[in-house]
Structures are given as structure tokens and as C-alpha cells.
Amino acid sequence: MRKGEIQEGMPVLYIPRHAQGKRTHPDCQRGIVTGKTATHVLVRYGTDQHSNPTPPAFLVPDAPGTPALGRLTLPPYRPERARGEAKREG
């Protein structure tokens, strides 16, 4: 994936080199993009409380229902919540 295609708040799937592009490899990890640097994409994986710099070449877009064995199942992507515009319930 190209860095220009990646947006903050976007769900992504990290596919390590040894997985040879297979989304269902057990070492794949689901995450959320939290930012970008000049060369890397900052991604928060699983229950991590920090972001990890990841080369964009190892990321693919992720969406609910796409096949992957990743270590985390994310809730459906809601861009309004990613930008902090969620309405309070109740």
C-alpha cells in the first residue's frame, strides 16, 4: 500500500514478509493508523497503548468481514468516532 493512500483512523492489516502476502497467516496483525512520518505509518496494534512505526509496503486496507486470522478482531470502522465526533449516548 502506498503511504498516500493511508489515512489516520483507517483500519489496516499488517502482513509480515514471511507471510508471502497471505492475509490468513497467523502472524498478521490488525491495527488502526494513528499517524504518519516521512517514511513510516504509525499503527496501534491490538491492545497496545502506543503506536508502532510500520513500513507502508507491509500494510493493506482492512475491513470487517475480510478474511484474516490476525491477532485482533476490530469493531466496525466508524470514521466519525475516529475523528472524535461521536455523539454521546444516553
C-alpha positions as CSV (number, residue, x, y, z in Angstrom):
1,M,0.0,0.0,0.0
2,R,1.3,3.5,-0.7
3,K,1.6,6.0,2.1
4,G,-0.5,8.5,0.2
5,E,-3.5,6.1,0.3
6,I,-3.4,5.7,4.1
7,Q,-5.4,8.0,6.3
8,E,-5.5,8.5,10.1
9,G,-8.1,6.3,11.7
10,M,-8.1,3.7,8.9
11,P,-8.1,0.0,9.8
12,V,-5.2,-1.8,8.4
13,L,-3.8,-5.4,8.3
14,Y,0.0,-5.8,8.7
15,I,1.2,-8.8,6.6
16,P,4.9,-9.7,7.5
17,R,7.3,-10.5,4.7
18,H,7.4,-14.2,5.7
19,A,3.6,-14.5,5.2
20,Q,4.2,-14.0,1.5
21,G,1.1,-11.8,1.1
22,K,-1.3,-14.3,2.7
23,R,-3.9,-12.4,4.8
24,T,-4.8,-15.5,6.7
25,H,-1.2,-16.1,8.1
26,P,-1.3,-16.3,11.9
27,D,1.4,-13.6,12.2
28,C,-0.7,-11.0,10.5
29,Q,-1.9,-8.2,12.9
30,R,-4.9,-5.9,12.7
31,G,-4.4,-2.2,13.7
32,I,-5.5,1.4,13.4
33,V,-3.5,4.1,11.7
34,T,-2.7,6.9,14.2
35,G,-0.4,9.0,12.1
36,K,2.4,9.1,9.5
37,T,6.1,10.1,9.4
38,A,8.2,10.9,6.4
39,T,8.9,7.1,5.8
40,H,6.6,5.1,8.1
41,V,2.9,4.7,9.1
42,L,2.2,4.8,12.8
43,V,-0.1,1.9,13.7
44,R,-1.6,0.9,17.0
45,Y,-1.9,-2.9,17.1
46,G,-4.2,-5.0,19.3
47,T,-4.4,-3.7,22.8
48,D,-1.2,-1.7,22.6
49,Q,-1.3,1.7,24.1
50,H,1.3,3.1,21.8
51,S,1.8,3.2,18.0
52,N,4.5,1.3,16.1
53,P,6.2,2.7,13.0
54,T,5.5,0.3,10.1
55,P,6.6,0.5,6.5
56,P,3.6,1.1,4.3
57,A,4.6,-1.8,2.0
58,F,3.6,-4.3,4.7
59,L,0.1,-2.8,5.2
60,V,-3.2,-3.5,3.4
61,P,-6.6,-2.0,4.0
62,D,-8.7,-3.9,6.4
63,A,-12.5,-4.0,6.7
64,P,-15.0,-6.0,8.7
65,G,-15.7,-9.4,7.1
66,T,-12.4,-9.6,5.2
67,P,-10.5,-12.9,5.8
68,A,-7.7,-12.7,8.2
69,L,-6.5,-14.7,11.2
70,G,-4.9,-11.6,12.8
71,R,-4.5,-11.4,16.5
72,L,-7.3,-8.8,16.9
73,T,-10.8,-8.5,15.7
74,L,-11.7,-4.9,15.5
75,P,-15.2,-3.4,15.8
76,P,-16.7,-2.0,12.6
77,Y,-14.8,1.1,11.3
78,R,-16.7,4.3,12.2
79,P,-14.9,7.3,10.8
80,E,-16.9,9.8,12.9
81,R,-15.6,8.2,16.1
82,A,-12.0,8.1,14.7
83,R,-12.2,11.9,14.4
84,G,-13.8,12.4,17.9
85,E,-17.2,13.4,16.6
86,A,-19.2,10.6,18.2
87,K,-22.4,11.7,19.9
88,R,-22.9,10.8,23.5
89,E,-25.4,8.1,24.1
90,G,-27.9,8.2,26.9
